């Protein structure tokens, strides 16, 4: 069955919205400083957990890309990360953003960025699912009934012994995944700017 009325979501629009959201939040990120510097170990725990989540986000996105490759919207991927949640790329992106917020040492920023990102990717996921339901009908509906949208159901995990990879698609998506690694030095640079009192700041929890 092929849909003639429902089209796949414009991913460039999603990326544009994400970039605009980051630019709107940038002044808050630059001019706010963590209220969790005392005792020192609290901020250090935030940093360690945040860095770990960013790395998990990067590795998770790479894992997902290996499975979906160039097959997005062309078939119902149900193996690997797609066997435990329907949108693992968005899940791991959210973990990366949460990690960035924690590295900044702010629970308020972490929650704000996570909520905004989830709102954007949830809207995107709904549009993608409408297209997949229109395209694959009952087969996708059965998959959606079995596998959660974001929150992973680990007991569902299954995988094949081999997967095929589209090298051009892998290369282009690899760049997107590695962008999250840049969040680590960005967070460290912002911390340096705050410690050096280069910019006026206000405290944020």
DAJO-V241287 format. One record per residue. PHI is phi as a letter, one per 30 degrees, with the letter a starting at -180 (999 if undefined). D_FIRST is the distance of its C-alpha to the first C-alpha in Angstrom with 1 decimal. Layout:
BEGIN
PHI & D_FIRST
PHI & D_FIRST
END
This chain:
BEGIN
999 & 0.0
b & 3.8
d & 6.7
c & 9.7
c & 12.1
c & 12.2
c & 13.5
d & 14.9
d & 18.4
d & 21.2
d & 23.0
d & 26.1
d & 26.5
e & 26.5
d & 29.1
d & 31.1
d & 31.3
d & 32.4
d & 35.1
d & 36.3
d & 36.6
d & 38.6
d & 40.9
d & 41.6
d & 42.5
e & 44.5
e & 47.8
d & 47.7
d & 47.0
d & 49.9
c & 52.5
c & 52.0
b & 53.6
d & 53.0
d & 55.3
c & 55.0
d & 57.4
b & 60.0
d & 60.3
e & 59.0
d & 57.2
d & 54.7
d & 53.4
d & 53.4
d & 51.2
e & 48.8
d & 48.8
d & 48.3
d & 45.4
d & 43.8
d & 44.1
d & 42.7
d & 39.6
d & 39.1
d & 39.3
d & 36.9
d & 34.5
d & 34.8
d & 34.5
d & 31.5
d & 29.6
d & 30.5
d & 29.3
d & 25.9
d & 25.6
e & 26.4
d & 23.3
d & 20.7
h & 22.2
c & 20.0
c & 16.8
e & 16.4
i & 12.9
c & 11.8
a & 11.8
c & 13.1
d & 16.8
b & 18.8
c & 22.1
h & 25.4
d & 25.6
d & 21.9
d & 22.9
c & 25.4
a & 23.9
d & 20.5
b & 22.3
d & 25.3
d & 25.9
d & 26.6
d & 28.7
d & 30.9
d & 31.3
d & 32.6
d & 35.0
d & 36.2
d & 36.9
d & 38.7
d & 40.8
d & 41.8
d & 42.9
d & 45.0
d & 46.5
d & 47.7
i & 49.4
b & 48.0
d & 46.1
d & 45.7
d & 44.0
e & 41.9
d & 40.7
d & 40.1
d & 38.1
d & 36.0
d & 35.3
d & 34.4
d & 32.1
d & 30.4
d & 29.9
d & 28.3
d & 26.0
d & 25.1
d & 24.0
d & 22.1
d & 20.4
d & 19.4
d & 17.7
d & 16.0
d & 14.8
d & 13.5
d & 11.3
d & 10.2
d & 9.7
d & 7.6
d & 5.4
c & 6.0
h & 7.2
e & 10.3
d & 10.7
d & 11.5
d & 13.5
d & 15.5
d & 16.2
d & 17.4
d & 19.5
c & 21.2
c & 21.8
d & 23.7
d & 22.8
b & 26.1
d & 28.8
d & 28.5
c & 28.6
d & 30.5
d & 30.5
d & 26.8
e & 27.5
a & 26.3
a & 26.0
d & 25.8
d & 29.0
b & 27.6
b & 25.3
c & 24.5
b & 25.5
d & 24.8
d & 28.4
e & 27.8
d & 25.4
d & 27.8
d & 30.7
d & 29.4
d & 28.3
d & 31.6
d & 33.5
d & 31.7
d & 32.5
d & 36.1
e & 36.6
d & 37.0
d & 40.0
d & 41.7
d & 41.8
d & 44.6
d & 47.1
d & 46.2
d & 47.1
d & 50.3
d & 51.3
d & 50.9
d & 53.1
d & 55.7
d & 55.7
d & 56.3
d & 59.0
d & 60.7
h & 60.7
d & 59.5
c & 57.6
d & 58.6
b & 56.5
b & 56.1
d & 55.4
b & 52.1
d & 51.3
END
